[in-house]
């Protein structure tokens, strides 16, 4: 697998609870620096059915890490979790176009990663992780900046005591995850509005990152002002 080692990427996986436990062991074993974001789901949404997942209980895991670590780790978990077998999970990588709120103060701006944005891309996905009870404030800031809406999830997770975190947030039951799709031309405005309102850059206040979206269906932009 070819990756740019200077990039930060997100490894997204849809796994069973048992697989998540195995994944955590592998992350600790390899002293992987990462932030894990986990959200539970069921077949009721139809999302997992579309992906060929047949059990009724899955966990969505997102891990932020360097491109080098991501490329190596996705191959490792593919083998360890037997993801070559039908129904044994799905894993995919996306680039991080911007991020703020990292444990060591590392930041990525949209200007720095302009070349990573897919040609013709019309939307970005903004992920924001904050303390429970603050998600509505995130949504208020996003709407005021022009976003149409978003999805709020409750999360849990950890990086393991042995791992040195570079993104520094362990997602526990008191955390909330906000997912927002924004048109490319307002992503910066929405990102800045949330960062300012939630003071994301202050230690422990949360983390926010942006991923590219190549294609969408079912999104409708209002023409009303």
Phi, psi and omega in degrees: 000131182265128176221156174271114187292346179275351182277160163254135182230165176246124173265113180256132181223145173244113192223165170281166178299320179296320178294324178297321177297318177295321178299316180298322178296318179295321179297318179292318182301323183262011177049046185284126175278118185194157166250129179254136176237118183241138176221134181275152178208166178228174180290352183301328182284342183082349184297313182291328177298319179300324183275002178085016179271127188253345178280163187265008183216118181222160175235135176267123182242128174238127181236123176269132180198174178293157179301323179297310180297319183297315181298321180285320187287324180295325176292322180295310183290330176302318180284311185294325183265006177053047183283359174283350180267142181304136178078006182264017174113168181225142177222140176207154182251143170226153177282152172262119182272335178199149175204156179206153179097014181288154185299321183261012176084005179295134178231149172232134180252158179297329179296322182294332188247019184306326182289344182273347182287128181302139180299131180082003180297135181252343184226155169238158171250124175257127175249129180233129178245122183221173176296146179302136183102346182259354185297322180294327176295322176299314181295322178299314180297318181295316180295318179299333180269359175116354178290147183276336182164187181192185180236136180250128179238152172263138186234169173207164178156177178199165179254352182088139184295331184283339185274138173271116186277141173258340177251355157064007180239127174259122186279109182251175183303339181274004180265154173234145180243126179248126178249125184228126172265127182232144170302144184306322186287349177243002182304313181300318180296316180293316179303312182294322181296316179293315181301318181289312184295320184265357182050050185301330184288345178283141183305132175082359183275349178140186178216147179219137177214159184240136176238151177282149174239118184282318185215143176227157172221144174087007176263132182234121180267127178291142176266358180281143178266000000 
